[in-house]
């Protein structure tokens, strides 16, 4: 059973042993059919794929067939996306090369489920949801679920570039799962890279997908390299006619205005004020509500300051996300002094850096640290198969294969487009594994190819002091309440020790508490709030289990 989507039901297809069910956000008005039901089968898309230039197809179903049957290589379709097809007694799926789309696999006593929602998989099967200690050890130590572990239940995020065929016969369920990322990585690192002009053209094709939504897209424009590259490609292609700068730093606004004035044609430049952290009547309930959206798969610090989640809403306009710049350049996990130590070191020495990363969060337990390192170290074997033999290369693969898909998953809805994951940029990222390029050098080249008038304008990188300040957690009026929650959480958590609370109090009193301390606070509270979400989920699952038992009593298998 593949279960894909959110909100109102859109498609139901199946027989007594297999099926496909999709949901969509009510009121969605994108020019793309996410599900197609046919006489003998049905297909469904997760997200709106960017169709490569020169590829023609009769309809969304035909394009799905091309991807699933191998006629269209997934390496030619920009992440994130996945596609599923149901046929009698079988389900087949493929996901994007990097595994960015939310798609989880659970093997349960009564069957296998692939779902974009971890909780929904448990409710559907009437399975009691439980907190996964592997995922939450990682959330406490590094801020993401390592190894593709799921926050709910014993499942896993589908690894990038995976093809799944699940069939049912008299012997039971047979799941054939084949991943081709390692093979792709090995092969593409030996192929010459495309010219800069081809990269820009490919990014324009990806960004043109935004024109399927009813409202024209906007691009963010700050002083940084990722947003500038995306804006340069979008504006030069005509897909973007409005750019936006958030006034979080005066230097960024000045840089953006200089860029806009250098354009050879007019665009609308909107400067918006930075939205302050949301003050709610009950921050704790607001934090609990975030799990209804993200199911734990989100940045704890972003969740802490978010307004209460009340449901997904239809998107009238697509948004561009700058995810991918670190993959493009490489070296994100081994900067500074680590760069020299890891560059030519053998792969086994990557464990030194991983242990350093995992131990950086204050007062996490040894068990949590060791479990997280073990899960991250699984990338080492994949690196060897791909011909990556240095510690730096292993660390880049940890970033590409583990942190990037699981660190901050912004793809709960389908209106997010990632131009920096354009298909012709993926080989660039592959070539940067273990061989990082100077910061911003590739961005500068692509910007010059897309918008020559921006070529000579330097990037602006503010310091923490230059950004407009916001209160720390302990400077907020509700800190006494949240500190009490923190004490409860630390006492019960298997991943941090109760001494964390004393450390936080001491650092606050001495004026030395900074980002690292606040991040630790956010992570512990975010994990503690998840328990309430699981309790609510268990109630729904129990009702479903009772309904399933009654259906089996009335109509035995």
C-alpha positions in Angstrom: 0.0 0.0 0.0 1.5 3.3 -1.0 0.0 6.3 0.7 1.0 9.7 -0.7 -0.1 13.2 0.0 -2.0 15.3 2.5 -5.5 16.7 3.3 -8.6 15.8 1.1 -8.6 12.4 -0.7 -7.9 12.7 -4.4 -7.5 9.1 -5.7 -8.2 5.6 -4.4 -7.2 2.6 -6.5 -6.5 -1.0 -5.4 -7.6 -4.6 -4.8 -7.8 -6.7 -1.7 -4.0 -7.0 -1.4 -2.6 -3.7 -2.6 -3.5 -0.1 -3.4 -2.7 3.5 -3.8 -4.4 6.4 -2.0 -3.5 10.1 -2.5 -4.5 13.3 -0.8 -4.1 16.9 -1.8 -4.4 20.3 -0.1 -7.9 21.7 -0.7 -8.0 24.5 -3.3 -4.6 23.6 -4.9 -4.6 25.2 -8.4 -1.4 24.1 -10.0 -1.4 23.1 -13.7 -0.4 19.5 -13.0 -2.3 16.3 -12.3 -0.7 14.7 -9.4 -2.7 11.5 -9.8 -4.0 9.7 -12.9 -6.4 6.8 -12.7 -6.6 4.5 -15.8 -8.5 1.4 -16.7 -5.9 -1.1 -15.5 -3.7 1.0 -13.1 -3.2 4.3 -11.4 -0.2 6.6 -10.9 0.6 9.4 -8.5 3.3 12.1 -8.3 4.7 13.5 -5.1 5.7 17.1 -6.0 5.6 18.7 -9.5 8.6 17.4 -11.5 10.7 19.6 -13.6 10.5 18.0 -17.1 13.9 18.1 -18.9 14.2 20.2 -22.1 13.4 18.1 -25.1 11.3 15.5 -23.3 7.8 15.2 -24.6 5.0 13.2 -23.1 1.3 12.7 -23.7 0.2 13.4 -20.1 1.3 13.0 -16.5 0.6 9.3 -16.5 2.8 8.8 -19.6 5.6 10.7 -17.9 5.2 8.5 -14.8 5.5 5.4 -17.0 8.7 6.7 -18.6 10.3 7.3 -15.2 9.1 4.0 -13.7 10.0 1.9 -16.7 13.5 3.5 -17.1 12.8 5.4 -20.3 13.5 8.7 -18.5 16.5 8.5 -16.1 15.8 10.0 -12.7 19.2 11.7 -12.9 17.6 14.0 -15.6 14.7 15.1 -13.3 15.5 17.7 -10.6 14.8 16.7 -7.0 12.5 16.6 -5.1 10.0 14.2 -6.6 8.7 10.6 -6.4 6.2 8.7 -8.5 4.2 5.6 -7.7 2.1 3.2 -9.8 -0.4 0.7 -8.7 -1.3 -2.3 -10.7 -3.3 -5.3 -9.5 -1.4 -7.0 -6.6 1.6 -4.7 -6.9 3.0 -1.2 -6.2 6.0 0.4 -7.9 7.9 3.5 -6.8 10.9 5.6 -7.8 12.2 8.7 -6.0 14.6 11.4 -6.9 18.4 10.8 -7.1 19.1 12.5 -3.7 16.1 11.3 -1.8 14.9 14.7 -0.9 11.2 13.9 -1.1 9.4 12.8 2.0 8.8 9.1 1.5 9.1 6.5 4.2 8.9 2.7 4.2 7.5 0.6 7.1 7.4 -3.2 7.2 4.6 -4.1 9.6 3.1 -7.4 10.7 0.1 -7.0 8.3 2.0 -5.6 5.3 4.4 -3.0 3.9 3.5 0.7 3.6 5.2 3.5 1.7 3.9 6.9 2.9 4.8 10.6 2.9 3.4 10.7 6.5 5.0 8.5 9.1 2.0 8.8 11.4 -0.5 8.1 8.7 1.2 4.8 7.9 0.7 3.7 11.5 -3.0 4.9 11.6 -3.7 3.1 8.3 -2.4 -0.2 9.6 -3.8 0.2 13.1 -0.2 0.0 14.4 0.7 1.6 17.7 3.2 4.5 17.0 6.3 4.6 19.1 9.2 7.0 19.3 12.3 5.8 17.5 15.4 6.0 19.7 17.8 6.0 16.7 16.2 9.1 15.2 15.9 11.0 18.4 19.5 10.3 19.5 20.5 12.0 16.2 18.1 14.9 16.8 19.7 15.5 20.2 23.3 15.3 19.0 23.4 16.6 15.5 19.9 17.9 14.8 18.7 15.4 12.2 17.7 11.7 12.1 20.8 9.8 11.0 20.8 6.8 8.6 17.3 7.7 7.3 15.7 6.6 10.6 12.1 7.7 11.1 11.0 9.7 14.1 7.9 7.5 14.4 8.2 3.7 14.4 10.9 1.4 13.0 10.9 2.6 9.4 13.3 4.4 7.2 13.4 7.3 4.7 13.7 5.9 1.2 17.3 6.5 0.1 17.9 8.6 -3.0 17.7 7.0 -6.5 15.7 4.0 -5.3 13.4 1.8 -7.4 10.9 -0.3 -5.5 8.7 -3.1 -6.8 6.4 -4.7 -4.2 4.2 -7.6 -5.3 1.8 -10.0 -3.6 1.4 -13.7 -4.4 0.3 -16.8 -2.6 3.7 -16.8 -0.8 3.1 -13.3 0.6 4.7 -9.9 0.0 7.9 -9.7 -2.0 9.7 -6.3 -2.0 12.5 -5.8 -4.6 14.4 -2.6 -3.8 17.3 -1.3 -5.9 19.3 1.9 -5.4 21.5 3.3 -8.1 23.0 6.4 -6.5 26.3 4.7 -5.7 26.6 3.5 -9.3 25.7 7.0 -10.6 28.2 8.7 -8.4 31.0 6.3 -9.5 30.3 6.8 -13.2 29.5 10.5 -13.2 32.8 11.4 -11.5 34.6 10.1 -14.6 32.6 12.1 -17.1 33.5 15.7 -18.2 31.3 18.4 -16.7 28.9 20.4 -18.8 29.8 24.0 -19.7 28.5 26.8 -17.6 26.0 27.9 -20.2 24.4 24.5 -20.2 24.1 24.6 -16.4 22.3 28.0 -16.6 20.0 26.7 -19.3 19.1 23.7 -17.1 18.4 25.9 -14.1 16.1 28.0 -16.2 14.2 24.8 -17.2 13.8 23.9 -13.5 12.6 27.4 -12.6 10.1 27.5 -15.4 8.2 24.8 -13.5 7.0 27.7 -11.2 4.9 29.0 -14.1 2.5 26.1 -13.5 1.1 28.0 -10.5 -1.5 30.8 -10.9 0.6 33.6 -9.4 4.0 34.6 -10.8 7.0 33.5 -8.7 9.3 35.7 -6.8 13.0 35.1 -6.0 14.7 36.1 -2.8 17.7 38.3 -3.2 20.2 38.9 -0.4 23.9 39.5 -0.3 24.7 35.7 -0.4 25.7 33.5 -3.2 22.8 31.0 -3.3 20.0 33.5 -3.6 21.9 35.6 -6.0 22.5 32.7 -8.4 18.8 31.7 -8.3 17.7 35.3 -8.8 20.2 35.8 -11.7 18.9 32.8 -13.5 15.2 33.5 -12.9 15.4 37.2 -13.8 17.5 36.6 -17.0 15.0 33.9 -18.2 11.9 36.1 -17.7 10.4 33.6 -15.2 11.0 36.1 -12.3 10.0 39.7 -12.4 9.9 40.4 -8.7 12.7 39.9 -6.2 12.4 40.2 -2.4 14.9 41.2 0.2 14.3 40.7 3.9 15.6 43.5 6.0 17.5 41.4 8.5 20.7 43.3 7.8 21.2 46.7 6.3 24.2 45.5 4.3 22.1 42.9 2.6 19.5 45.4 1.6 22.2 47.8 0.2 23.8 44.9 -1.8 20.5 43.8 -3.2 19.7 47.4 -4.3 23.0 47.6 -6.1 22.3 44.4 -7.9 18.8 45.5 -9.0 20.2 48.9 -10.2 22.8 46.9 -12.3 20.1 45.0 -14.2 19.7 45.9 -17.9 15.9 45.9 -17.5 13.4 46.7 -14.8 12.2 44.3 -12.1 10.2 45.0 -9.0 12.3 45.0 -5.8 10.3 44.4 -2.6 12.0 45.0 0.8 10.1 43.4 3.7 10.8 43.8 7.4 12.1 40.7 9.3 9.2 39.0 11.0 10.0 38.7 14.7 9.8 35.3 16.4 6.1 34.5 17.1 5.0 35.2 20.6 2.1 33.0 21.5 -0.1 32.6 24.5 1.2 29.1 25.0 4.5 28.4 23.3 4.4 24.8 24.4 1.2 24.1 22.6 2.6 25.9 19.5 5.7 23.7 19.7 3.6 20.5 20.0 1.5 21.6 17.0 4.6 21.7 14.8 4.8 18.0 14.9 1.4 17.8 13.2 3.2 19.4 10.2 6.7 17.9 10.4 6.4 14.8 12.6 9.8 15.7 14.2 11.5 16.1 10.8 12.3 19.8 11.2 14.9 22.2 12.7 14.2 22.5 16.4 15.2 26.1 16.5 12.8 27.0 13.6 10.0 25.1 15.3 10.6 26.9 18.7 9.8 30.3 17.2 7.1 29.3 14.9 3.4 30.2 15.1 1.0 27.4 15.9 0.4 25.1 13.0 -3.3 24.9 12.0 -3.0 23.0 8.7 -1.5 23.2 5.3 -2.9 25.7 2.9 -3.0 25.8 -0.9 -0.1 27.6 -2.5 -1.0 30.1 -5.2 2.7 30.6 -6.1 5.7 28.3 -6.1 8.7 29.2 -4.0 12.4 28.8 -4.8 14.7 27.2 -2.1 18.4 27.7 -2.0 19.1 24.2 -0.7 22.0 22.7 -2.6 24.7 25.3 -2.6 26.8 23.4 0.0 26.6 20.2 -2.1 27.7 22.2 -5.2 30.9 23.4 -3.5 31.6 20.5 -1.2 33.5 20.6 2.1 30.5 21.7 4.3 31.3 19.4 7.2 35.1 19.9 7.2 35.9 23.5 7.2 38.7 25.4 9.0 41.4 23.3 10.5 39.6 20.1 9.6 40.1 20.9 5.9 43.8 20.2 6.0 43.5 17.2 8.3 40.8 15.4 6.2 41.7 16.4 2.6 44.1 13.5 1.9 43.5 11.4 5.0 42.2 7.8 4.5 38.5 7.2 4.7 38.6 5.7 8.1 39.7 9.0 9.7 36.4 10.5 8.9 35.3 9.0 12.2 37.3 11.6 14.0 35.3 14.5 12.5 32.0 12.6 13.0 32.7 12.0 16.6 33.6 15.7 17.0 30.3 16.8 15.4 28.3 14.4 17.5 29.9 15.4 20.8 29.5 19.2 20.2 25.9 19.4 21.6 26.1 19.9 25.4 25.4 17.1 27.8 24.3 14.5 25.4 24.7 10.9 26.7 27.5 8.6 25.5 24.8 6.1 24.3 23.2 8.8 22.1 26.6 9.8 20.7 27.8 6.3 19.9 24.5 5.3 18.3 24.6 8.4 16.1 28.2 7.9 15.0 27.4 4.3 14.1 24.5 5.3 11.9 26.5 8.0 10.2 29.4 5.7 9.6 27.3 3.5 7.3 28.2 5.9 4.5 31.8 4.7 4.6 30.9 1.4 2.8 28.9 3.3 0.1 31.9 5.7 -0.4 34.2 2.8 -1.1 31.8 1.4 -3.7 31.7 4.7 -5.4 35.5 5.0 -5.5 35.7 7.7 -2.7 38.7 6.9 -0.6 39.5 10.0 1.5 38.1 11.1 4.8 37.0 14.4 3.2 35.1 12.5 0.6 33.3 10.4 3.2 32.3 13.6 5.1 30.9 15.1 1.9 28.9 11.9 1.3 27.6 12.1 4.9 26.4 15.6 4.0 25.0 14.7 0.7 23.4 11.3 1.6 22.5 11.9 5.3 22.3 15.5 6.4 20.8 17.0 3.2 17.8 14.7 2.9 17.1 14.5 6.7 18.4 17.8 8.2 15.7 20.2 7.3 12.9 18.8 5.2 11.0 21.7 3.7 9.0 19.6 1.3 5.9 18.8 3.2 4.0 20.5 0.3 4.7 20.4 -3.4 5.2 24.1 -4.1 9.0 24.2 -3.3 11.5 24.2 -6.2 15.2 23.7 -5.8 17.1 25.3 -8.8 20.5 24.4 -7.3 19.6 20.7 -7.7 19.1 21.1 -11.5 20.2 17.9 -13.2 23.4 19.4 -14.7 24.4 20.7 -11.3 24.3 17.2 -9.7 27.5 16.1 -11.5 29.2 19.3 -10.2 28.3 18.2 -6.7 29.6 14.7 -7.4 33.0 16.1 -8.6 33.2 18.2 -5.4 33.0 15.1 -3.2 36.4 15.1 -1.4 37.6 17.9 -3.6 35.9 21.1 -2.5 36.0 24.3 -4.6 36.8 27.7 -3.2 33.7 29.2 -1.5 31.5 31.0 -4.1 33.8 30.4 -7.1 31.3 28.2 -8.9 28.4 30.5 -8.0 30.4 33.4 -9.5 30.9 31.6 -12.8 27.3 30.7 -13.2 26.1 34.2 -12.2 28.4 35.7 -14.8 27.0 33.3 -17.4 23.4 34.2 -16.5 23.7 37.9 -15.7 27.0 39.4 -16.8 26.1 42.8 -15.2 26.3 41.2 -11.8 29.7 39.5 -12.3 31.8 42.2 -10.6 29.6 42.8 -7.5 31.1 40.9 -4.5 29.1 38.7 -2.2 28.0 40.2 1.2 28.4 37.9 4.2 27.2 39.6 7.5 28.5 38.7 10.9 26.2 37.6 13.7 26.5 41.0 15.2 25.4 42.7 12.0 22.1 40.9 11.8 19.2 42.4 13.6 19.1 40.8 17.1 16.3 38.7 18.4 15.8 37.6 22.0 17.3 34.4 23.2 15.0 31.7 24.7 16.0 32.8 28.3 15.3 36.5 27.4 11.6 35.7 26.6 8.8 36.4 29.1 7.8 32.7 29.0 11.3 31.4 30.0 10.3 30.3 33.5 7.6 28.1 32.0 9.8 26.7 29.3 12.7 26.2 31.7 10.4 24.0 33.9 9.5 22.0 30.7 13.3 21.7 30.0 13.9 20.3 33.5 11.1 17.7 33.0 12.5 16.8 29.5 16.1 16.4 30.7 15.0 14.2 33.6 13.2 11.8 31.3 15.3 11.9 28.2 17.6 9.0 27.3 19.7 11.3 25.1 20.7 14.2 27.5 21.6 14.2 31.2 19.8 16.3 33.8 23.0 18.3 34.3 22.1 20.2 31.1 19.7 22.4 33.1 22.3 23.4 35.6 24.7 24.2 32.7 22.1 26.4 31.0 21.3 28.2 34.3 25.0 28.8 34.9 25.7 30.1 31.4 22.7 32.4 31.5 23.7 33.8 34.9 27.4 34.3 33.7 26.3 35.9 30.4 28.2 33.3 28.4 25.1 31.5 27.0 25.0 31.7 23.2 23.9 29.8 20.1 25.2 26.4 21.1 23.3 26.5 24.5 20.1 27.8 22.9 20.2 25.1 20.2 20.6 22.4 22.9 17.5 23.9 24.7 15.5 23.9 21.5 16.4 20.3 20.6 15.5 18.9 24.0 12.2 20.8 24.1 11.3 19.8 20.5 11.9 16.2 21.3 9.9 16.4 24.5 7.0 18.0 22.6 7.0 15.0 20.2 5.8 12.7 23.0 2.5 14.6 23.1 2.2 14.2 19.3 2.8 10.4 19.6 0.1 10.2 22.3 -2.5 11.9 20.1 -1.4 9.7 17.2 -1.8 6.6 19.2 -5.5 7.5 19.9 -6.2 7.7 16.2 -4.3 4.4 15.6 -6.2 2.6 18.3 -9.5 3.7 16.7 -8.3 2.5 13.3 -7.2 -0.9 14.8 -10.7 -1.3 16.3 -12.3 -0.6 12.9 -10.0 -3.1 11.2 -10.8 -5.8 13.7 -14.5 -5.2 13.3 -14.2 -5.3 9.5 -12.3 -8.6 9.7 -15.0 -10.0 12.0 -17.7 -9.1 9.6 -15.8 -10.0 6.4 -13.0 -12.5 7.2 -9.9 -12.5 4.9 
